[in-house]
Amino acid sequence: MTTPSNTIVLIHGLWMTPLAWEHWVERYEARGFTVLTPGYPGIGQGEAGLMELRANPDAVAGAGVREVMDYMTDYISKLDTAPIIMGHSFGGTFAQLLVGDGLGSAGVSIDGAAVKGINAMPLSEVRSVLPVLDNPANINKASVLTPKQFHYAFTNAQDDAVSQQAYDRYSAPTPAKVLFQGGFAALTPHASTTFNFADDDRAPLLFISGGSDHILPPVVQDHNYKKCAKHSTAIAAHTVFPGRDHYTCGEPGWEAVADFALDWALNPIAGELEPVTETAGQALWRRLTPAGHPPPWRKIYQGGLPSAEQEHLRQLAGAIVDVQRENRQKSGAPVPRRVLSLGRNLIVPVGRGRRVS
């Protein structure tokens, strides 16, 4: 299954639910894609699914890698076309394994955990997972991170307020068995995370790293990429977004990561790649306002506008909205919302002082 499609499957990681993809879903749907966010067995959709899981953590207790893989395999096999499969954290591991099983047109592992054969385990990763792995009795239980543990493992590049906000919005109980099976795969014959690095026929596979990730630092994805590239002629690639932590799919600037992942999946190239750290909207805004100030609309655009300038202006309006949304996410404070109305001869900024929804 290697034919590209307009379907994207997003797989969440441990201590998360499908809700963690809410912004990515909106962004990809705006580009015309069908976006699916299957949860692990026992994990429902949206806020309701998260609340149900928090109220009943035992719903995921005992679920392991094989159970999740069987569910995802059945889910994806029923689709009409091979989707682009993306995953974050252990969801990235599932994405890699599913692509290895021939179930996607391309795979993207974002801050992905190791498959069997990748033995890099930096000290920051050990510290992040030790609260679960230090007690074998936890294997068939649901694991919950405290806000402090979440801040170290997921949001170490964010301040306390942003970390707490992310914890309150997304953090969820997770099946500890998956973590045990991943962590001890090297000692387990026929481990569930076994991957065929020498498969020349698999779909293209991209590894994305956050440069400041604690729980799964770049060395983990780098080893994975290099082993894929060494043993197979299939396309493999790796990129590092400097300064980003494990919350890279939600922290400010997530749009650049999302766009890079999808653009690559649509046109895969191999090798160590340079990340694009700004969105197209940000780049346009920067180019048109080098001093950082909005253009003087009434002075510039009085009089009739040629069609090319009208289209240019529509692009700029989109850039403004993008930048304002990103500013709001960074600060958490209200930002002006400019609804740009293209009249016959004039651009009119209206609706100042409103929040961006």
Protein Blocks (a to p, Z undefined) as FASTA:
>chain_A
ZZdcfbdcddddehiafklmmmmmmmmmmnopacdddddehiaehjklmmmmmmmmmlmg
oiafklmmmmmmmmmmmpmbdcddddehjlmmmmmmmmmnopafbdcdehiacdehiacd
cfklmmmmmmmmmpmklmmpccdddfklmmmmmmmmbcfklmmmmmmmmgccddfklmmm
mmmmmmpghiakbccfklmkbccddddddfklfklgfklmmmmmmmmmmmpcbdcddddd
ehiafklmmgghklmmmmmmmmmmmmccedjddddfbdfklmmmmmmmmnopacdfklmm
gcjddfklmmmmmmmmmmmmmmmmmmmmmnopacddddddddfkbccdehihiacZZ
